[in-house]
Amino acid sequence: MKSLNIVIHTSAQRPLADKLRTLEQIQGFTFTHVEGHSDQSDNDPFLSAQDKVVGYSPRVSVAIVLADADVGTVLATLLADENLRGQGIYWVTPVEQMGRL
């Protein structure tokens, strides 16, 4: 199992949610609102004047547990979507154990 972790600008949350819902490999997901702090925040075209003063970029994060064989397909689909291109970052990590509480 792998965890696909995505942090994306809040303006792309709806397109990402729409795309994730179409993928049969994904059983469900939850968005968490986060703040992106970096020295590149001044160049972010999605920041309002208030955001630039505060100094962070509004983002959402999602972690999706996938079968190893599904990671490539899901990533290829997301990377091909023009509504998501250039909106965030992703990384993949191993999942050692998963269950329900």
N, C-alpha and C positions, 0 to 999 in steps of 0.2 A: 504494500500500500504506500501511496505517496500523498503528501499534502501540497496542493497548489495554492500558494499564497499570492494574493493580488492586492496592491494598494493603488487606487486610481482616483483621479480628480472627481469631486462630487458631481460635476456637470456630466460625467459619463456613467453615473450610477444606473440610470434608467436603461440606456443601451446595453450595459453589461448584464443587468438583471434579465432583460428581454432575451439576450443571447444565451445566457446560462439556462434559462427555462426551456430552450429548444433542444438542448443536448441530452440525449438519453442516458449518457454516462453519469450525469449529475442527479443525485437523488434529492438534494436540497442544499440551501446555503443561507447564511445570515450575514448581513452587512453590519460593520461596526464603524462608527464615525471617528475619525482620527484627524490630527493636525500634522501637516508636513512642514517641518522647519528645516531650512537650508539656506546657504548663501545664494542660491539661484532663485529664491522666491521673488526677487525684484523683477525677474524676466518672465514670470508666469502671466500669460495674457488673460487668465481666468480670474485673477485676483482683483477685487474691488479696491477702491482707494482705502477703505477702512481695513481691509485685509493686509494691504501693504504697510499700513501704520502699525498694525498688530504684529506683523512679521511672520505669518504662517499661511499655508495653503490648505483649504478645506479638502479633505480626502475621505474615502471610505476604504475599509479593508475587508477582505473576505478570504477565508481558508476553506478549501474544498478537498475532502478526502476522496482519492480516486484509486482505482486498480492501476497497477504499474502499466499495464498495456493500454490504458485509456489516456494517459497523460499527453502523449504526442498528438493524438486526435483532438483533444480538447484545446491544447495550446495552438495547434494549427488553425483551428476554427476561430479562436479569439484573435490571433495575430492577423488573420485575413480580414477582419472586420474594420472597415475604414472609420466607423464611429468611435472605435477604441484606440486606434493607432495614435501613439504619442501622448496618451493620457495618463500613463502610470508605469509601474514596474511589477514584475512577478519573480518568484523563486519557487523552487520545488525542493521539498525535504522528505526524508524517509519517515514513515509512521511505524513506530515499533509496536504499538498496541492501540486498539480502538474498541470501544464498547458503548453501551448505554447505561445511564444511571437511573 
